[in-house]
Amino acid sequence: MSGKTQRQQLIAKLISKQQISSQPQLQSLLKRNKIEATQATISRDLEELGAVKVRVAGGDTVYAIPEFEPARLAPTDHLRRVMGEWVADVVASGTLVVVRTPPGCAHVVASALDRSGLEQLLGTVAGDDTIICVASELEGGKGLAAKLRQLAGLDAQKGTATKVTGTKGKGKVTRV
């Protein structure tokens, strides 16, 4: 995982866990976690993560990363960058696609997917490190998975489903 990816993951985690009101405050928190970053780098990271300032009780403003902004479409190059940096695996089953990410990154990838405008993608549900994508019936999970693998730069030859063979949980897992 690149330094940029680790830094952005930590920024997203810090913003979700505490109120951060300024870039110097964020820079200090990163430094405490042994990550050096300039103000310009932090500014770019916040923009790429889609962070915005929101007003909280008491009138202060703090950074937040919105979960979903339907009116804001993500450019294809942004989606390709997010997918390429944070997607580890893509597997399809029926009209569903499971996307795996490092821990704490699923919401960032899901947000980029939701804002992508991909016609074959109806929506996403994100956990900590897993995203369920719902494909249109016309496209199906296999087609959407192929598109997502391409955007992520993953091997296009990977299978589209997992098959477990054997009995009593001691089977063999293979891609089909």
Number of C-alpha atoms within 10 A of each C-alpha: 8 9 9 13 15 16 19 20 19 18 22 23 14 17 17 13 9 11 16 18 17 12 16 13 12 20 19 14 17 18 12 10 11 9 14 14 16 10 12 10 14 20 14 12 19 19 12 15 21 21 18 13 14 14 12 10 6 6 8 11 16 17 23 22 21 14 14 16 13 11 7 13 15 17 12 16 10 13 22 18 16 22 25 17 19 24 25 16 17 26 23 24 14 13 19 21 27 21 26 22 22 16 12 15 26 23 23 25 25 25 24 28 25 24 20 19 16 15 10 17 22 14 16 20 15 20 15 13 18 23 22 20 24 21 25 17 13 9 14 19 26 20 18 25 28 22 16 24 23 15 18 22 16 17 12 13 8 15 16 20 18 13 11 13 12 9 8 6 8 9 11 10 11 11 11 9
